[in-house]
């Protein structure tokens, strides 16, 4: 099996505007979705949530606020799964609850060289 990184992107303004009830409902959906992947023995790491701010270090030791100030969405977290193919990894990502709040999932195969 191959390992894939799922990168969860969202709009921090949308995230901040959610009610307590919405946060709890979405949290349950996340737990159910992750539990389903784990039940298939395909969850390598549930990963972690990330703060929306960061720094970008560029050549010449140039440091800017980031990660990407020119776009609205940020990386909100990540997980690592395993599957037999990209197609299967994408199918697993299709069940992610982040779509309910307008987010998206980037699926990347991990190169284990």
Rosetta constraint file for C-alpha pairs under 8 A:
AtomPair CA 1 CA 82 HARMONIC 6.08 0.50
AtomPair CA 1 CA 83 HARMONIC 5.38 0.50
AtomPair CA 1 CA 84 HARMONIC 4.87 0.50
AtomPair CA 1 CA 85 HARMONIC 7.82 0.50
AtomPair CA 2 CA 82 HARMONIC 5.42 0.50
AtomPair CA 2 CA 83 HARMONIC 5.56 0.50
AtomPair CA 2 CA 84 HARMONIC 5.93 0.50
AtomPair CA 2 CA 85 HARMONIC 7.04 0.50
AtomPair CA 2 CA 109 HARMONIC 7.34 0.50
AtomPair CA 2 CA 110 HARMONIC 7.56 0.50
AtomPair CA 3 CA 44 HARMONIC 7.89 0.50
AtomPair CA 3 CA 80 HARMONIC 6.75 0.50
AtomPair CA 3 CA 81 HARMONIC 5.67 0.50
AtomPair CA 3 CA 82 HARMONIC 4.26 0.50
AtomPair CA 3 CA 83 HARMONIC 6.49 0.50
AtomPair CA 3 CA 109 HARMONIC 6.07 0.50
AtomPair CA 3 CA 110 HARMONIC 5.57 0.50
AtomPair CA 4 CA 80 HARMONIC 5.63 0.50
AtomPair CA 4 CA 81 HARMONIC 5.32 0.50
AtomPair CA 4 CA 82 HARMONIC 5.90 0.50
AtomPair CA 4 CA 83 HARMONIC 7.54 0.50
AtomPair CA 4 CA 89 HARMONIC 6.97 0.50
AtomPair CA 4 CA 107 HARMONIC 6.55 0.50
AtomPair CA 4 CA 108 HARMONIC 5.40 0.50
AtomPair CA 4 CA 109 HARMONIC 4.30 0.50
AtomPair CA 4 CA 110 HARMONIC 5.35 0.50
AtomPair CA 5 CA 78 HARMONIC 6.91 0.50
AtomPair CA 5 CA 79 HARMONIC 5.94 0.50
AtomPair CA 5 CA 80 HARMONIC 4.65 0.50
AtomPair CA 5 CA 81 HARMONIC 6.55 0.50
AtomPair CA 5 CA 106 HARMONIC 7.89 0.50
AtomPair CA 5 CA 107 HARMONIC 5.84 0.50
AtomPair CA 5 CA 108 HARMONIC 5.10 0.50
AtomPair CA 5 CA 109 HARMONIC 6.21 0.50
AtomPair CA 5 CA 110 HARMONIC 6.48 0.50
AtomPair CA 6 CA 78 HARMONIC 5.42 0.50
AtomPair CA 6 CA 79 HARMONIC 5.21 0.50
AtomPair CA 6 CA 80 HARMONIC 6.06 0.50
AtomPair CA 6 CA 81 HARMONIC 7.47 0.50
AtomPair CA 6 CA 93 HARMONIC 7.37 0.50
AtomPair CA 6 CA 105 HARMONIC 6.20 0.50
AtomPair CA 6 CA 106 HARMONIC 5.65 0.50
AtomPair CA 6 CA 107 HARMONIC 4.85 0.50
AtomPair CA 6 CA 108 HARMONIC 6.56 0.50
AtomPair CA 7 CA 75 HARMONIC 6.78 0.50
AtomPair CA 7 CA 76 HARMONIC 7.83 0.50
AtomPair CA 7 CA 77 HARMONIC 6.21 0.50
AtomPair CA 7 CA 78 HARMONIC 4.58 0.50
AtomPair CA 7 CA 79 HARMONIC 6.87 0.50
AtomPair CA 7 CA 105 HARMONIC 5.47 0.50
AtomPair CA 7 CA 106 HARMONIC 4.94 0.50
AtomPair CA 7 CA 107 HARMONIC 6.54 0.50
AtomPair CA 7 CA 108 HARMONIC 7.99 0.50
AtomPair CA 8 CA 75 HARMONIC 5.73 0.50
AtomPair CA 8 CA 76 HARMONIC 5.52 0.50
AtomPair CA 8 CA 77 HARMONIC 5.24 0.50
AtomPair CA 8 CA 78 HARMONIC 5.65 0.50
AtomPair CA 8 CA 98 HARMONIC 7.46 0.50
AtomPair CA 8 CA 103 HARMONIC 7.24 0.50
AtomPair CA 8 CA 104 HARMONIC 6.05 0.50
AtomPair CA 8 CA 105 HARMONIC 4.78 0.50
AtomPair CA 8 CA 106 HARMONIC 6.60 0.50
AtomPair CA 9 CA 73 HARMONIC 6.18 0.50
AtomPair CA 9 CA 74 HARMONIC 5.42 0.50
AtomPair CA 9 CA 75 HARMONIC 4.39 0.50
AtomPair CA 9 CA 76 HARMONIC 5.39 0.50
AtomPair CA 9 CA 77 HARMONIC 7.30 0.50
AtomPair CA 9 CA 103 HARMONIC 5.48 0.50
AtomPair CA 9 CA 104 HARMONIC 5.33 0.50
AtomPair CA 9 CA 105 HARMONIC 6.21 0.50
AtomPair CA 9 CA 106 HARMONIC 7.75 0.50
AtomPair CA 10 CA 14 HARMONIC 7.84 0.50
AtomPair CA 10 CA 15 HARMONIC 7.53 0.50
AtomPair CA 10 CA 73 HARMONIC 5.08 0.50
AtomPair CA 10 CA 74 HARMONIC 5.62 0.50
AtomPair CA 10 CA 75 HARMONIC 6.49 0.50
AtomPair CA 10 CA 76 HARMONIC 6.15 0.50
AtomPair CA 10 CA 98 HARMONIC 7.58 0.50
AtomPair CA 10 CA 101 HARMONIC 7.72 0.50
AtomPair CA 10 CA 102 HARMONIC 6.90 0.50
AtomPair CA 10 CA 103 HARMONIC 4.35 0.50
AtomPair CA 10 CA 104 HARMONIC 6.67 0.50
AtomPair CA 11 CA 15 HARMONIC 6.38 0.50
AtomPair CA 11 CA 72 HARMONIC 6.11 0.50
AtomPair CA 11 CA 73 HARMONIC 4.40 0.50
AtomPair CA 11 CA 74 HARMONIC 6.25 0.50
AtomPair CA 11 CA 102 HARMONIC 7.68 0.50
AtomPair CA 11 CA 103 HARMONIC 6.88 0.50
AtomPair CA 12 CA 16 HARMONIC 6.11 0.50
AtomPair CA 12 CA 52 HARMONIC 6.74 0.50
AtomPair CA 12 CA 72 HARMONIC 7.97 0.50
AtomPair CA 12 CA 73 HARMONIC 6.80 0.50
AtomPair CA 12 CA 74 HARMONIC 6.94 0.50
AtomPair CA 13 CA 17 HARMONIC 6.29 0.50
AtomPair CA 14 CA 18 HARMONIC 6.73 0.50
AtomPair CA 14 CA 101 HARMONIC 7.18 0.50
AtomPair CA 15 CA 101 HARMONIC 7.71 0.50
AtomPair CA 18 CA 22 HARMONIC 5.89 0.50
AtomPair CA 18 CA 23 HARMONIC 6.38 0.50
AtomPair CA 19 CA 23 HARMONIC 6.23 0.50
AtomPair CA 20 CA 24 HARMONIC 6.25 0.50
AtomPair CA 21 CA 25 HARMONIC 6.15 0.50
AtomPair CA 22 CA 26 HARMONIC 5.99 0.50
AtomPair CA 23 CA 27 HARMONIC 6.02 0.50
AtomPair CA 24 CA 28 HARMONIC 6.29 0.50
AtomPair CA 25 CA 29 HARMONIC 6.48 0.50
AtomPair CA 26 CA 30 HARMONIC 6.25 0.50
AtomPair CA 26 CA 97 HARMONIC 6.93 0.50
AtomPair CA 27 CA 31 HARMONIC 6.24 0.50
AtomPair CA 28 CA 32 HARMONIC 6.13 0.50
AtomPair CA 29 CA 33 HARMONIC 6.06 0.50
AtomPair CA 29 CA 97 HARMONIC 6.13 0.50
AtomPair CA 30 CA 34 HARMONIC 6.04 0.50
AtomPair CA 30 CA 96 HARMONIC 7.10 0.50
AtomPair CA 30 CA 97 HARMONIC 6.04 0.50
AtomPair CA 31 CA 35 HARMONIC 5.84 0.50
AtomPair CA 32 CA 36 HARMONIC 6.14 0.50
AtomPair CA 33 CA 37 HARMONIC 6.55 0.50
AtomPair CA 33 CA 95 HARMONIC 6.74 0.50
AtomPair CA 33 CA 96 HARMONIC 6.50 0.50
AtomPair CA 33 CA 97 HARMONIC 7.55 0.50
AtomPair CA 34 CA 38 HARMONIC 6.14 0.50
AtomPair CA 34 CA 43 HARMONIC 7.62 0.50
AtomPair CA 34 CA 46 HARMONIC 7.39 0.50
AtomPair CA 35 CA 39 HARMONIC 5.96 0.50
AtomPair CA 36 CA 40 HARMONIC 6.55 0.50
AtomPair CA 37 CA 41 HARMONIC 6.63 0.50
AtomPair CA 37 CA 42 HARMONIC 5.55 0.50
AtomPair CA 37 CA 43 HARMONIC 5.71 0.50
AtomPair CA 37 CA 92 HARMONIC 7.43 0.50
AtomPair CA 38 CA 42 HARMONIC 5.60 0.50
AtomPair CA 38 CA 43 HARMONIC 4.83 0.50
AtomPair CA 42 CA 81 HARMONIC 5.44 0.50
AtomPair CA 42 CA 82 HARMONIC 4.93 0.50
AtomPair CA 42 CA 83 HARMONIC 6.47 0.50
AtomPair CA 43 CA 80 HARMONIC 6.46 0.50
AtomPair CA 43 CA 81 HARMONIC 4.57 0.50
AtomPair CA 43 CA 82 HARMONIC 6.38 0.50
AtomPair CA 44 CA 79 HARMONIC 7.83 0.50
AtomPair CA 44 CA 80 HARMONIC 5.30 0.50
AtomPair CA 44 CA 81 HARMONIC 5.01 0.50
AtomPair CA 44 CA 82 HARMONIC 6.48 0.50
AtomPair CA 45 CA 79 HARMONIC 5.69 0.50
AtomPair CA 45 CA 80 HARMONIC 4.98 0.50
AtomPair CA 45 CA 81 HARMONIC 6.79 0.50
AtomPair CA 46 CA 78 HARMONIC 7.44 0.50
AtomPair CA 46 CA 79 HARMONIC 4.77 0.50
AtomPair CA 46 CA 80 HARMONIC 6.45 0.50
AtomPair CA 47 CA 77 HARMONIC 7.09 0.50
AtomPair CA 47 CA 78 HARMONIC 5.29 0.50
AtomPair CA 47 CA 79 HARMONIC 4.36 0.50
AtomPair CA 47 CA 80 HARMONIC 6.73 0.50
AtomPair CA 48 CA 77 HARMONIC 5.54 0.50
AtomPair CA 48 CA 78 HARMONIC 6.06 0.50
AtomPair CA 48 CA 79 HARMONIC 7.15 0.50
AtomPair CA 49 CA 76 HARMONIC 5.62 0.50
AtomPair CA 49 CA 77 HARMONIC 4.05 0.50
AtomPair CA 49 CA 78 HARMONIC 6.80 0.50
AtomPair CA 50 CA 75 HARMONIC 7.00 0.50
AtomPair CA 50 CA 76 HARMONIC 5.05 0.50
AtomPair CA 50 CA 77 HARMONIC 5.03 0.50
AtomPair CA 51 CA 76 HARMONIC 6.73 0.50
AtomPair CA 52 CA 74 HARMONIC 5.84 0.50
AtomPair CA 52 CA 75 HARMONIC 6.77 0.50
AtomPair CA 52 CA 76 HARMONIC 6.44 0.50
AtomPair CA 53 CA 65 HARMONIC 7.50 0.50
AtomPair CA 53 CA 66 HARMONIC 6.12 0.50
AtomPair CA 53 CA 67 HARMONIC 6.68 0.50
AtomPair CA 54 CA 65 HARMONIC 6.10 0.50
AtomPair CA 54 CA 66 HARMONIC 4.95 0.50
AtomPair CA 54 CA 67 HARMONIC 5.40 0.50
AtomPair CA 55 CA 63 HARMONIC 6.55 0.50
AtomPair CA 55 CA 64 HARMONIC 5.65 0.50
AtomPair CA 55 CA 65 HARMONIC 4.66 0.50
AtomPair CA 55 CA 66 HARMONIC 4.79 0.50
AtomPair CA 55 CA 67 HARMONIC 5.77 0.50
AtomPair CA 56 CA 63 HARMONIC 5.56 0.50
AtomPair CA 56 CA 64 HARMONIC 5.28 0.50
AtomPair CA 56 CA 65 HARMONIC 6.26 0.50
AtomPair CA 56 CA 66 HARMONIC 5.64 0.50
AtomPair CA 56 CA 67 HARMONIC 5.77 0.50
AtomPair CA 57 CA 61 HARMONIC 6.27 0.50
AtomPair CA 57 CA 62 HARMONIC 5.74 0.50
AtomPair CA 57 CA 63 HARMONIC 4.57 0.50
AtomPair CA 57 CA 64 HARMONIC 6.69 0.50
AtomPair CA 58 CA 62 HARMONIC 5.03 0.50
AtomPair CA 58 CA 63 HARMONIC 6.23 0.50
AtomPair CA 65 CA 69 HARMONIC 7.07 0.50
AtomPair CA 67 CA 74 HARMONIC 7.45 0.50
AtomPair CA 68 CA 74 HARMONIC 7.63 0.50
AtomPair CA 81 CA 89 HARMONIC 7.55 0.50
AtomPair CA 82 CA 89 HARMONIC 7.38 0.50
AtomPair CA 83 CA 88 HARMONIC 6.13 0.50
AtomPair CA 83 CA 89 HARMONIC 5.84 0.50
AtomPair CA 84 CA 88 HARMONIC 6.65 0.50
AtomPair CA 84 CA 89 HARMONIC 7.87 0.50
AtomPair CA 85 CA 89 HARMONIC 6.36 0.50
AtomPair CA 86 CA 90 HARMONIC 6.07 0.50
AtomPair CA 86 CA 109 HARMONIC 7.44 0.50
AtomPair CA 87 CA 91 HARMONIC 6.17 0.50
AtomPair CA 88 CA 92 HARMONIC 6.26 0.50
AtomPair CA 89 CA 93 HARMONIC 6.26 0.50
AtomPair CA 89 CA 107 HARMONIC 7.21 0.50
AtomPair CA 90 CA 94 HARMONIC 6.22 0.50
AtomPair CA 90 CA 107 HARMONIC 6.62 0.50
AtomPair CA 91 CA 95 HARMONIC 7.29 0.50
AtomPair CA 92 CA 96 HARMONIC 7.64 0.50
AtomPair CA 93 CA 105 HARMONIC 6.68 0.50
AtomPair CA 93 CA 107 HARMONIC 7.53 0.50
AtomPair CA 96 CA 105 HARMONIC 7.80 0.50
AtomPair CA 97 CA 101 HARMONIC 7.88 0.50
AtomPair CA 98 CA 102 HARMONIC 6.68 0.50
AtomPair CA 98 CA 103 HARMONIC 5.06 0.50
AtomPair CA 98 CA 104 HARMONIC 6.32 0.50
AtomPair CA 98 CA 105 HARMONIC 7.76 0.50
AtomPair CA 99 CA 103 HARMONIC 4.97 0.50
AtomPair CA 99 CA 104 HARMONIC 5.97 0.50
